[in-house]
Amino acid sequence: MTPRYTRHKRTTLVIATAVAAGALVTTGLATGASAQTPAGTPAAKPLAAAPTALTAAARTSLIQQAQAGAAATAQKIGLGAKEQLVVKDVVKDADGTVHTRYERTYAGLPVLGGDLVVHTAKTGRTEGVTRATKAAIKVASLKPQITAAKAEKQAVSAARTLGSAKSAANGARKVIWAGSGKPVLAYETIVGGLQDDGTPNQLHVITDAATGKKLFQYQGIENATGTGKTLYSGTVSLNTTQSGSTYNLTDSTRGGHKTYNLARKTSGKGTLVAGSTNTFGTGTASSSSSDQTAAADAAYGAQETWDFYKNTFGRSGIKNDGVGAYSRVHYGSSYVNAFWDDSCFCMTYGDGQGNADPLTSLDVAGHEMSHGVTANTAGLDYSGESGGLNEATSDIMGTGVEFYANNSSDKGDYLIGEKININGDGTPLRYMDKPSKDGGSADYWSSSVGDLDVHYSSGVANHFFYLLSEGSGSKTINGVSYNSPTSNGSTITGIGRAKALQIWYKALTEYMTSTTNYSDARAATLSAASDLYGAGSTEYKTVAATWSAVNVTS
């Protein structure tokens, strides 16, 4: 399989995978496009609409208040008597506007594709609702016509068709499927084991409980990809912990993030990386499973990703709750991928072909852990256009991490995975200025984009972000030459990467939902640009023009 970074529920880097995690490779949910244009976009509030940092106590208080008022909110926004809201997350803007993200249940069953965001002004007035589906949630019967065992058998068969090894279903649960049209009673089955390349498997299969028809499937694993003497970023400072005469890679300043060595295993947590000195790694690659260089890179990547989100968006950790994930290095043998896994809340790295090129570069780290951010905000389904947007979000934020780190050994660029030699010839995995240069990604939207692997359909959003940041035409940035075209022959003048990141993050956390497609993403980023800079601003107009430049029109 050609490596591509992916997203996790697990997600892998190879750069296109998801498992409750994310990977650099490919994996995802196929989904029907659901309308998600915000109802009642808030009036323009320049920069006052930027998200504000919340203390853990303040965030918990807002979540508790929202949950206490969930029944009243459900009634206010027109939900049925059998529907209930469960608070997933909350974002508060500097002007007092609160964006509360909810999951939904119907008669006690989870509604997949029923998530929504309620936008509330400081005064308490509801300004709008962004929904994953506009369909009313109602089913004729809650009694399945097929057995759970039949749904499980079908799910295992689907996993094996995809090349999964040692697959086994972890049980089927009844749900309401609302991700692709009329809501129906369904089973959700999760298949574990291993994928064909050794990546952990977490295939979610949705089966119609009346007909036995497979409705949808997506991968939950997402891949990507003291003093630390790293392979890719030079000598860096790392926050470590001393226990007696031993130092270990525990970062108490960033939620207690820890780095473990799996020593070629593919399960368990591994052994906490530690040593008698406060220096980790040698700065060179080694095939030894006890080498600490990959661990130094992983710890540095986690550190920079945490700081990027904290200092750029005021986000405290992947879940915005101040809790650090953990990282595992030396996964398997010659494993050419990396992945984020929500189920263990952990980041995992393989060592590459021949265990010679560990996938621990900065943009891989930022890519994979950003799958965790997506999973805990918009929850973009890892299939179809929403899967492409999921992958692109990780590429966009991974690029943001690389520029943020400002590391002289790994300067910021709009190339994905350029350090890890995943193609074996020194070329990057993906190019944001002209995605088709990788041989498979789409430069522009077309009606067939959703049929591509999510690592390739991501090209449309990656191209959008590059154009929005830097503009069209030829230029050189940090020594790298780019030449970005447009589908309509227009000339785009970029608004700068900093503003482009703010717009994308606000759209992700406040306006995108699990079923967002490219048309919805245009609406979401325009809402975000209007909130941040005003509906008549240059930024707003450039967002609109840039989507048109990649053939995504209103």
Salt bridges, closest charged atoms under 4 A:
GLU83 OE1 - ARG104 NH1 2.72
ASP89 OD1 - ARG59 NH2 3.10
ASP93 OD2 - HIS99 NE2 2.77
ASP93 OD2 - LYS506 NZ 2.94
GLU103 OE2 - LYS88 NZ 3.67
GLU127 OE1 - LYS45 NZ 3.94
GLU127 OE2 - ARG125 NH2 3.61
GLU188 OE1 - ARG173 NE 2.67
GLU188 OE2 - HIS204 ND1 2.86
GLU222 OE2 - ARG7 NE 1.82
GLU222 OE1 - HIS371 ND1 2.88
ASP251 OD2 - ARG254 NH1 2.78
ASP307 OD2 - ARG254 NH2 2.72
ASP341 OD2 - ARG10 NE 2.16
ASP351 OD2 - ARG264 NH1 2.48
ASP351 OD2 - HIS330 ND1 2.68
GLU368 OE1 - HIS8 ND1 3.72
GLU368 OE2 - HIS367 NE2 3.80
GLU391 OE1 - HIS367 NE2 3.34
GLU391 OE2 - HIS371 NE2 3.02
GLU391 OE1 - ARG430 NH2 3.71
GLU391 OE1 - HIS455 NE2 3.40
ASP395 OD1 - HIS367 ND1 2.80
ASP395 OD2 - ARG430 NE 2.74
ASP443 OD2 - LYS434 NZ 3.47
ASP453 OD2 - ARG4 NH2 3.23
ASP453 OD1 - HIS455 ND1 2.89
GLU470 OE2 - ARG497 NH1 3.57
GLU510 OE1 - HIS99 NE2 2.80
GLU510 OE1 - LYS506 NZ 2.78
GLU539 OE2 - LYS499 NZ 2.59
